[in-house]
Amino acid sequence: MGEISEMEAMQLEEIEECPVKQVELTVPKTDDPTLPAVTFRMWVLGLGACVILSFVNQFFWYRKMPLSITSISAMIAVVPLGHLMARTLPHRVFFKNTRWKFTMNPGPFNMKEHVLITIFANSGAGTVYATHILSAVKLYYKRKLTFLPALLVMITTQFLGFGWAGIFRKYLVEPGEMWWPSNLVMVSLFRALHGKEKRPKGGNTLNQFFLLILISSFAYYVLPGYLFSTLTSFSWVCWLAPKSILVQQLGSGLNGLGIGSFGIDWATISSYLGSPLASPWFATANIAVGFFLVMYVMTPLTYWFDVYKAKNFPIYSSELFKSNGESYDILSVVNPMFHLDKKVYEQNGRVHLSTFFAMTYGLGFATLTATMFHVLLFDGRDLWRQTKSAFQGNKKMDIHTKLMKKYKFVPTWWFVVILVLNIALVLFTCEYYNESLQLPWWGVLLACAIAFFFTLPIGIIAATTNQAPGLNIITEYVIGYMYPEHPVANMCFKVYGYISMTQALTFVSDFKLGHYMKIPPRSMFMAQVVGTLVAVVVYTLTACPWTCPMDRVFFDASVIWGLVGPLRIFGVEGEYGNVNWFFLGGALAPLLVWLAHKAFPDKEWIRLIHMPVLLGATSMMPPATAVNFTSWLIVGFLSGFVVFKYRPDWWKRYNYVLSGGLDAGTAFMTVLLFLTLQSKNIDLQWWGNNGEGCPLAACPTAKGVKADGCPVT
């Protein structure tokens, strides 16, 4: 295999441009197949990064503003280590003249092994969603779930995604239109860290710019992270009327509508929606419209018109209540068999939700049907064409796909074998530990069918908008009707139906990163499999007896959908039956956009109305809050619209590097603050660390309803 020369690459560029402008500006069209990717350095640094990030991320997930320390942090940290190993390790070749020959030092530390190290780190760059089952059962239901079934659930959840990822590669990786925006941050950083350029007059090299941002964000995060935590949610409107519930409901960024609230804190900005610098402007605009309609139209109208007794509860809450506004004692309605005690439930009365929480479930229903109809209407023809051309062997390839053809492909049967073995292990786990997990065998197969069905349409949306609508609500809804009063079964079904799809999209996104960076596909596959297995073991050992915002939401969902069941919440026996109309609304919304596009084909902006993203904009609320959105949208607007339009050269050169520097600096300071101060309970007591100053925002406003710390109206 020879190297693709600069001249050949220039000729290819003349023939074909990438269909997405951001990719054209960011991803190089050259490759050097002679660079070694799987090296001793890669194994040492990759496994080390995977273990450390798995531990740290699970550890920091138990925070009010959970900070997900991305693989970018590891990507940067390993650079000096990689160069140090390249200078100090011996060059001796072991097992010469055999197929097993290798050397601990094949030469300079290169970009391809760096990418594989990052893929290892990426395996530990989040949390395993299935740990919420462990937390919910132990901490909220006060029941036992032993280590082995918990470990098996976590392993099988993660590895199910490999099957779906392998099956849909040809649709979600190879087409140039499937560009996975967040990967461009990584590509830009790799180029900055390995590029050799002269400093432009009056400017900085990419390396220098990155280091400036990293150091600045590292130093700045001392303020919101420790010295002045009010910067996390600066809700100045509340200060105008410190005794007014209404004003605090309007102004609170954590428990209200967040009018005027903002956070000068990168952790607040990127906690739930990811980096706004990686979001394409049309997706940011759709999220802005969706957030505005939900928070400033739907929520005020439903609350102040007292829809579903909204005033009996806080305006924004994910907790469960009795009709009189008291918190619902869930443990009192759980019998010794871990099922619903119907007699006690009838005595306590129905479970009630804050109206905002109920409406977010409705929007989840709408997002699901909108996803299917949007992909069918706007992408159906392309999918059919890709399917036909794939079977006929004449599909059109973009330049990056052409460059990847020189490497050995990963056979689809590898993925299928992993998928089949994994499903068999899931069936065994759920049957053998049925007393703990409650999920029957047919539930496992149904969950797999749902994940398989939705991976492609949701993958298309994620690959083009950087936002992925969730399947959590529909999985809870289906099993809740079919197998009610089994809360752990509901959680397991959601994990296998929803999270296996999410994991598949993570793997596909990594495949696309390898595609952009020209990493041999089989090396990518190996790094993902080993990294995922190591990460799961570390996650399981790290899951601690603490609570985090997502644990509470996960527990409440298991009560709504599993223990009580949708029939008693959204069915004929519940309060919220009309919320089911959102299914129909979600199906009609993309149809109306499609009809408008056909009627006015010259109006390009109509085509950019993306109903799944718009309706699903607030899908992370709760636990995300208004201040997360207002801050994210401000930065997204400045980057994706203002700078991209008026300073395109600056955006092309620095935007994604800026995002990576902010991520890394914030992450490093967070770890340092915890290890040196917070773990030792060394706090700084002054008004700047007393919260946002909106204590009445969480108060009910109905007459006669009592709540701790709230005036009775």
N, C-alpha and C positions, 0 to 999 in steps of 0.2 A: 504494500500500500504506500503510495507516494503522497507527499504533502500537496495540498491545494495551494498553489502559489498565489501571490498577490495579483499577478497579471490575470490568471485564470479567474480569480474571484471578481476582478474588475469586469471581465467579459461577462460573467454570470450576472453581475449587477446591471449591466446594460440591457441584458435580455429580460430580467425579471426583478421587479421591486416587490417588497413585502406588501400585502394588502392593507396592513395596519400601519398608520404613520408613526406611532410611538415605537413600534418594533423596528421600522426602517431607520429611525433615528438612533436607536439604542443598541441593537444586537449586531455584532460583527458577522460578516459573511465569509469568513475564512476559517480554516481548520488545519491543524498539524497532527495527523494520526500517529506520528512517532512519539509523542509525549506519553510517558507511562502514567497510568491512572491508578491502578491497584498496586500500591507500594507498601513497604514496611511502615513508613511514616504515616501513610493514610490509615492503616489499621490502628496504630498507637494513638494518634491524635483523634481519629474518628470515634473510636470506642470511648476514649476519655471524654470527649465533648458530649457524646450521647448520654453517658452516665451522669455527668455533672448537670447538664441541662434538664434531664428527667427529674433529678432530685430537686433542683432549685425551683423548677416550674411547679411541681406538685406542692412544694413547700409554700411558694408565694401565691398559690391559687386561693388560699384561705385569707383573703383580705377584702376590705370593702371595695377597693378599686383593684381587682386582681390584675397583677402585672404579668403578662406573658412574655418571658424573656426569649426573644426570637433567636433563630439560628444565626442571625447576623452578628450577635455578640460573640458566638464561638468562631464564626468566620474570621472575625478580626483578631481575636485572641490567639488563634493558631498560627497567624502569619509569622511573627517572630520566632515561634517554636519551630515551625517548618524550616525556616532559613537556618536556625541554629542547628537542627538535626542534619541539614544538608552540608553544613560546614564541618560537623564533628563526627558523624557516623562513618565507620569504615566502608570502603568501596569494594571489599572482598566479595567475589561471586561464589555462592554456595551451589553444590550439585551441578557443576559445569557439564556441558554436553548432555544434559537430560532435559526432559520436558518440565522438570520441577526446579530448574535453576532460578535463583533469585539473588538479589543483593539488597542489603539494608540501605544503600545509598545509590540510587540510579542516576544521580546528578542534581542539578538545581531544583529547588522546590517549585513545582509548576502549577498552573491554573487547574488542570484536570484533576489532579489528586486533591487540590484544595476544594473543588466542587464536591467530590465524593465525601470528604470530611464534613462538609456542610450538610450533605444529605443525611449522614449519620446524626449530626446535631439536630437536624430537622425532626428526626424521629422522637427526640426528647423535647421539642420546642413547644409543646402544648401540654395538655393533661389528657389522661384517658377518661373519657366521659363515664365509663362504667364504674369509676371510683365513686361516683355519686350514689350508686346503689349501695355500696359499702357504707358510705356516710349516712345516707337516709335510714337504712335499716338499724345501724348501731346507735346513731345519735338522736334520731327523732322517734323511731318506733321502739327503741330500747330493746331490740332483739339481737340474737347472735347470727353472724354469717361467717363461717370459718374461712381460713386462709385459702385452702385449695379450690373450692368452688369460685371464690372471688377472683383468684388468679386465672382460672380457666375461662371465666366470663371475659376478663380483660384481654387475654390472648386471642380468644376466638373472635371477639369484636373487632380487634385491629386487623386480624388476618383475613376476615371475610372480605374486607375492602380490596385485597389484592385480586380476587377473582373478578369483581366488577370492573376494576381498573384495567385489567388485561383484556377483557372482552370489548371495552369501548375505546381502546387506544386509537384505533383508526379514525374515530370520529372526533375525539377530544384532544389529540396531540398533533397528528400529522397535518391537518388543514391549517393554513396560515391565519385564517380568520379566528381560530381558537387561540387567543394570544396570552391569556392568563396574566393580567396586568401586574400583579404583585411580583411576578418573576423578574420584571424589568429592573426593580430595585436591586435584586441580587446580581443581575448581569452587570449593571452599572458599577456595583461595588467590586466585583471581580476584576473588571477592567481597570478600576482606579487603583486597586491593591497590587496589580501585576503589571500595569502599564508603565512604560518608561517614556516620559515626555519632559521637554524643557519648560521651565516656568515662563508663561507668556508675560510680556511687559505689562506691568501694572496689575497683574492678576496672580492666581495661584494654580499650581498643578492640582489634579483631582485628589492626589494623596494629601497634599497640604490642606486643601479645603475640607476633606473628610476629617483630618486630625483636628482642625480648628473647631468644627461642629461637635465632634466627640468630646473634646475637652470642655467646650462651652456648656454643652448640655449636662455633662458630668458635674461641673461645678454648680450650675444653676439648680439642679434638682435637690440640692441641700435645702433650698427654700420650701417648695411645696412638700418635699418628703420628710422634713423634720422641723425646720425653724419657723415656717409660716404656712401651715397646712390649709389655711383658709383659701389660698390660691388654687386649691383643688376645685373648689366651687365658690366663686366670687359672686354671691347673690345679694347685690347691693339694694335691690328693690325691697327686700324684707326689712332693711334698716329704716325705711321711710315710715313704717307703722309697726313698731315692735309688738303691739298688743292686738293687731288685726289678723284674724285667721284668713280672711279673704286676700289681703295683700301678700301674706306669706305663702298662701297656696299659689298665687300668681307668680311670685318671684323665686321660690325655692328651686334650686337646680337639682336637689337630691330627692325631695318629696313632693314636688309640685310641678307647675308648668314650665318653670325655668325662664320666664320672660326677663330679659336683661342679664341672665346668669351666664357666666363663662368661666372656663378654667384655664389658667396660665400654667399648664402642667401637661407635659407630653403623655404621661401615663393616663390622665383623664381623657385626653383627646383620642388616644389610640387603643384604649382598653377593650372596647367591644366591636368597633367597626373596622379595626385595623388602621393602617396608615392612610390618612386622607391624601397624602402626596402620591399614593399609588392608584388612587381611584380616578378613572376617566371622568371628564366633566359631565357627560350626559348622565352617567350613573349617579354622581353626586347631586345633580339637579333633580333627578327622580326621587332620591332619598329626601332631599329638602322639601319637595312638594308633599311627599307622603308624611313626613314628620309634622309639617305645618298643619295638614288636614286633620291628623290624629290629635295632636296636642293642643291646637289652637282653634279647632272647629268642633270635632266630634266630642272630645273630652269635656270642654266647658258646657256644651249643649246638653249632653247626657247627665252631667253632674248637677247643673243648676236647674234643670227641669226634673230632677230627682228620678231619673229612669232607674228602675230596679232598686229603688230606695237608696240611691247613690249617696245621699247626704248622711246616712247612718254610718258611713265608713269613710276612711281617708280618701282624698281625691286620687292618690297614687299609692297603691299597695299591692303586694302579691300575697298577703296573708289571707287566711280563711276566717270567716266571722259567723256569728249567729245573727238572726234578724234584728236584734236590738243593738248591734254594733260591738258586742263582746267578742273577744277572740274565741275561736272554736277549739275545744279540748279534744284533739283528735284521738289521743290514746284512750279516752273513755269509751270510744265506739269501736275499739279493736278487741275482738274476743281472743281467748287463748289459742285458737287455731289460726290466728293471724288473718281472720276474715272480718267482715263488717258485722257488728252486733246490732241487728236490726231493731231490737226492742229499745236499746239505749239510744239509738239514732232517732227513733220516733219521739222519744222523750225530749231529746236535745233540740229537735227541729232540724230543718234543712240547712245545708251548708250554703253560705252566701259569699260572694266575691265582691271586691270593689268593682264598680262599673267599668273603670279603666281596664282592670284585669280581664273582665268578661269580654270587653270589646277587642282586646288584643287576641283573644282566642278566636273571635269572629274574623279578625283580619288574617289570622293564620289559616282559617278555612278558605278565605277568599284568595290568599296567595297560592294555595295549593292548586285550585282549579284554574287560576290565572296562568300559572306556570305551564300547565298542560296545553291550554288553548293558545297561549302566546307562541310556544315552540311549534305547535301544529300549524298555526296560521303563518308565522313569519319565517320559520326554519324548516317546515315539513318538506318543501320541494327540494331544498339543498340536501337534507338527510337522505331522501329517496335517491337523489342523483349520486351521492357518495356511496350509498349501499350498492347500487347497480354497478358503478364503475369499479368498486372494490372487488366484486365478484368477477367482473370482466377483465380485471387486471390493467385497466387503462386510466386510472385516476390521475388527475393533475397534481403535481407536487410543487410546493414552493421550494425556494433555494435551500432552506435549512433541511428539509426532508431529503433533498437530493444529496446534500453533503453527508447525511447520516447513512446513506445506503451502502457505504463502504464497510460498515461494521456489521457483525453478526447480530441478527435480529433475535429477540426473545420469543420463542415459539409460544403460541397461545395455549398449547396443552400444558405448559408449565403452570400457568395461572389456573387452568381448569383443575389440574391435580390438587393444587393448594386449596382451591375452592371446595372440591368434593370432600377431601380429607377434613377440612375445617367444619363443613356442615355436619359430617359424621360425628366429629368431636363435640359440636354444639348439642346435637341430639343426645349423645351419651351423657353430657354434663347435665342437661335439663331433666333427663329421665332419672339418672342416678341420684341427683341432688334435688329431686322434685319438692321435697318437703321444705327446702330452703328457698329454691328459685321459683317454684309454683308453675312455671311455664310448660305446657304440654307439648308433645312432639309436633302436632299440627300447627301450633303457634310459631315454632321455629321456622317451619317451611313457609308459612304465610309471611312472616317478617322478611325472609330472604326474597320472596317474590316481590314484595313492595319495594325493597331496596333495588332489586334488579330493574324494575319497571321505571323508577324515578331517577336513577343515576344519570342517564343520558340527558333528559331535558334539563335537570337542575345543573348538570355539568356544563351544558351549553351556556346557560345564564352566568354561571360562575366564571367561565372562560372568557366572557366578553364584557362583564360588568364589574368583576371583582366582588360580587355579592351573591351568596348562595342561599336561596329560600330553604327553610328547614322542613324536615318531614316529621318533626317530633309530635306535632299536634295530631296529624292524621293517624300515625301509628298508635298513639294513646286512644284516639277515638275508636278505631277499629277493634282493638283488643278489649277496650272497655265495654263495648256492646256485646262482643262475642264471649267474653270470659270475665264477667264483672266480679267485684268483691275480692280480687286477688291483687293486692298492690305491688308485690315484688314481681309477679308475672307481667304486670303492666310495664314496670321499669325495664325488665329484661327484654320484652318485646320491642320497646322503644329503642333500646340500645342496639339490638340486632337489626331492626328495620331502618333506623335513622342513622345511627353512628357508623354502621358499616358502609353506608353510602358516603357519609362525610369523609371517612377514612379513604375510600376509593378516590374521592376528588383530591385529597392531599397527595396520594400516590401519583395520580395523573398530573397534578401540578408539578411534582418533582420530575416526572418524565419529561414534561415540557421544558423545565429548567435544563435538564440534561440534553435535550434536543437543541436548545439555544447554544449551549456550551460545548456541544459535540462530544458528549461522554458516551463511550461504548454502552449500548443498552443492557448487555448482560452484567456489566460492572455495576450499573445503576440498580438493577434488580437485586444483585447480591447485597449491596449496601442497604437497600430498603428492608429486605427480609431480616438481616442480622440486626440492624439498628432498631427495628420495631420490636423484635424479641427481647433485646437487652432493655429497651426503654420500658416495656410492660413490667418486667420483673422489678425494676427500680421503682416504678410508680406504685406497684402493689406494696412494696416494703415501706414506702414513704408516706402512704395515705395515713394521715394523723387524726387523732380524736378532736378535731376542731371543726368549725363550721365556716362556710363561705357563702356569699350571696347565691351562687348557683345551686348549692346544696339545698337551701331553703326553697327555691323555686322548684327544684327537682322533687323534693318531698311533697310540696303542695300539689304538684301535678299528679303524683302517685295517689294522693288522696282523692282528687277530683275525678281522675279517670279510672283508677284501679280499685281503691277501697270503696268509695261511694258509687262510682260508675257514672258514665255520661247520661244514662237513663234518668238518674235522679238529679242531674245538673242541667243538661241540655235537652232532655227528653220530656215526655208527657208528665213525669213525676217531678220535674224541676222547675226552677224559676226562669231559666234562660233559653227556652225553646226557640224564640225568635232569632237567636244568634245564628241558627242554622241557615237562615236566608243568605248569609254571607257567602256560602258555597255558590249559590246562583249568581250573586253579584260579581264574584271573582271570575266566573266563566264568561259573563257578558262584557266585562271591562275590556279585555284585549280584542274582543270581536268588534266593539265600537271603534277602537283605535285602528284596527285593520280596515274597517269600512271607510273611515275618514281618510286613511292613507290611499286607498283605491280611488276615492272620490277626488282627492287633491294630491295626485302623485308628485307634483312639483314642489309641494311643501315638505321639505326634508325634515323639519323639526317634528312633524307628526310621527315619522318613523322612529324617532328617538324617545317617544313616550313608552316607557317599559313598565307595564303594569305589574309584573311579578316583583320588580324592585320597588316600585312605588307603594304597592299595597303591603309589601313585606318590610318596608323601611324600619318599622319599629318592632320587628320580631324579637329583638334582643331586650325589649322593655317588658317587664322587669327581667333581669336585675339591672340592665343599663338604665340610666336616668337622663333627664332632660339636658343636664349640663354636658354629658358625654356627646350628645347630638349637636347642641348649639356650638360647642367649641370645634367639633370635627367639621361641621359645615362651613364655618368661617375659614378655617385653614384650607379645606378642600376647594372653596371658591377662589381664594387667592392663588392657589397653585394651579388648579385645573383650568381656570378661566382667565384670570388676570395675567399671570405670568406666562402661561402657555400661549396666550393670544398676543400679548404686547412685548414680551421678552422671550421669544421662542429659542434663541440661541442659548440664553442663560438656562432656560428650562431643560433643554436637551443635555447640557453639560452637567448641571448641578442638581436637578430636582431629586432624582432617585438616590444620589449620594447623600444629600441632605437628610432624606428619610432614614437611611441606614445609620447615619451619624447620631441622629436624635434617639433612635431606638437603642443604640449601643451605649451612649453616654448615660441615658436614664437607667438602663438596666444595671450597668456597673455601679452607679452610685446607690441604687436601691439595695443591692447586695451588701455594699460596704456599710450603709446606714444600719441595716439589720444586724450584721455581724458585730458592729462596734457599739451600737447604742440601743436599738430597739430590743434586741434579744436579752439585754441586761436591764430592761425596763427603766432606762434613763430617758425621762420625758422632760420637755420644756413647757412649763405651765405659764401661759399668758393668753390674752384675748385672741391673738392671731392663730392659736391652736385650739380654739373652743368651737370649731365647726363653722358652718356657714351662717349661723345666727337666724335660723328660721324654725324654731322649735314648735310653732303652732301649725306648720304646714301639714302635718300628719293628723290633725284633729278633725273629727267629724263635725258637721254643722247642723244636723237635725236637732230639733227641740227635744230636750230631755235625755239625749244620749250622752253617757259618761265615758270618759277615757282618761287614763293617767296623764297628768300634766296639762290637761285641756280645760278651758272654761266651759261650763254648762250653759247652753243657750236656751 
